[in-house]
Amino acid sequence: MATRMNVSCRYGTHLPALIKAMGKTTGDVLELGMGVFSTPYLHYQCMLSNRKLLSVENFPDWAGFFKKYGYENASHQILVVDEYKNAPIDKEWDLVLVDQTPDSSRIVEARRLANLAKFMVIHDSNGRYENVYHYSEIYSLFKYRTIWDKDSNHATVLSNFVDLKDFWL
């Protein structure tokens, strides 16, 4: 049975950053907030490259949707939490996607993982969303930053470990 949902192509504007970061890493991946663009991409990339993916979601029905369609397997764990602050994610990650709801939890988890993520991708990082996500409060925690600004919704890549001046090459 098909599932109906409202989807905008703007929901996938973080894919260029994820694709580049996946190509530059070989280790574990953390997805904070599951989505119709990021989850299938990360799921299959991690499966093909024999990597672990942990997707953390705070909406049980949304996580259940992905579980129902076979997205949880030996390489992909889906974890439902009541609040992101309770997620057991304090370890080193090669890639972290920060794209969850509630909006206020994005900078909290970005702070928490700033020195654990080789690459961190934050979605919807346009200035017009600053009053929602407050990303400017975390930029100083990172040595390196680059922005995917070729779409109307930007994605920013952050790192304390890798100079990002040639990230898009």
C-alpha positions in Angstrom: 0.0 0.0 0.0 1.3 3.4 -0.9 1.8 6.2 1.6 0.9 9.7 0.7 3.0 12.6 1.9 3.7 16.2 1.0 7.3 16.5 -0.2 9.2 19.4 -1.6 12.4 19.1 -3.8 13.8 21.7 -1.4 14.0 19.0 1.2 16.9 17.4 -0.6 19.2 20.4 -1.0 21.6 18.9 1.5 22.3 15.9 -0.8 25.4 17.6 -2.5 27.0 18.0 0.9 26.2 14.5 2.0 27.4 13.0 -1.3 30.7 14.8 -1.1 31.2 14.0 2.6 30.4 10.3 2.0 33.0 10.2 -0.7 35.7 11.6 1.6 35.0 9.2 4.5 34.9 5.5 5.3 33.6 5.4 8.9 30.3 5.5 10.8 27.5 7.9 9.9 24.9 9.5 12.2 21.6 10.9 10.8 19.7 13.2 13.2 16.2 13.4 11.8 15.1 11.0 9.1 13.9 12.2 5.7 12.8 11.0 2.3 16.0 12.2 0.7 18.7 11.7 3.3 17.6 8.3 4.7 17.5 6.3 1.5 20.7 7.9 0.2 22.7 7.2 3.4 21.1 3.8 3.9 22.2 2.5 0.5 25.6 4.3 0.5 26.4 2.8 3.9 25.2 -0.7 2.8 27.3 -0.5 -0.4 30.4 0.6 1.5 30.0 -1.7 4.5 29.6 1.2 7.0 27.4 1.6 10.0 24.5 4.1 9.9 22.6 5.2 13.0 19.4 7.2 12.2 17.9 8.9 15.3 14.3 10.1 15.1 11.9 11.4 17.8 8.6 10.7 15.8 7.9 7.0 16.3 5.5 6.9 13.3 8.0 8.5 11.0 10.7 6.0 12.1 8.2 3.2 11.7 7.5 4.3 8.1 11.2 3.6 7.3 11.3 0.4 9.3 8.2 -0.8 7.5 9.9 -0.5 4.2 13.1 -2.3 5.2 15.4 0.4 6.1 16.6 -1.2 9.3 19.2 -3.9 8.8 22.6 -5.1 10.0 24.3 -1.9 8.7 21.5 0.6 9.6 20.1 1.0 13.1 17.0 3.2 13.6 16.7 4.6 17.1 13.6 6.3 18.4 14.1 8.8 21.2 11.8 11.0 23.2 14.4 13.8 23.0 17.6 14.0 21.0 19.5 14.9 24.2 18.8 11.4 25.4 20.3 9.7 22.3 23.5 7.6 23.0 25.5 9.3 20.2 28.7 10.4 22.1 31.3 8.8 20.0 33.4 9.6 16.9 31.6 9.8 13.6 32.9 10.3 10.1 29.7 12.1 9.1 26.9 13.6 11.0 23.7 15.1 9.5 21.9 17.6 11.6 18.4 17.9 10.3 16.0 17.1 13.1 12.9 18.5 14.7 12.4 20.3 17.1 14.4 23.1 15.5 15.9 24.1 18.8 17.7 20.8 19.2 19.8 21.3 16.1 22.4 23.6 17.7 22.3 21.6 21.0 23.3 18.4 19.2 25.8 20.3 16.9 27.5 21.6 20.0 27.5 18.1 21.6 29.1 16.6 18.5 31.4 19.4 17.3 34.6 17.6 18.4 33.3 14.1 17.5 32.3 14.6 13.9 34.9 14.6 11.1 32.3 16.3 8.9 29.0 17.8 10.1 26.3 18.8 7.6 23.6 21.1 8.8 20.6 21.6 6.6 18.6 24.8 6.0 21.6 27.1 6.9 20.4 30.1 4.9 20.5 33.4 6.8 16.7 33.6 6.3 16.4 30.6 8.7 18.7 32.1 11.4 15.7 33.1 13.6 14.6 29.4 13.5 17.8 27.4 13.9 20.3 29.9 15.3 23.2 28.3 13.6 25.4 31.4 14.0 25.7 30.4 17.7 27.7 27.3 16.8 29.9 28.4 13.9 32.7 29.5 16.3 32.9 26.0 17.6 34.4 24.8 14.2 37.7 25.6 12.6 36.4 25.0 9.0 33.2 25.8 7.2 31.9 25.7 3.6 28.4 26.3 2.2 26.4 24.6 -0.5 24.6 27.7 -1.8 23.6 26.5 -5.3 20.0 25.9 -4.1 17.4 28.0 -2.4 17.9 26.1 0.8 21.6 26.0 1.8 23.6 23.3 3.6 26.7 24.0 5.5 29.6 21.6 6.1 31.5 22.0 9.3 34.7 20.4 10.6 37.3 20.7 13.3 39.5 18.1 11.7 39.6 18.6 7.9 40.3 21.9 6.1 37.3 22.4 3.8 38.8 24.8 1.2 38.9 22.0 -1.4 35.7 20.2 -0.2 33.7 20.7 -3.4 36.6 19.6 -5.8 
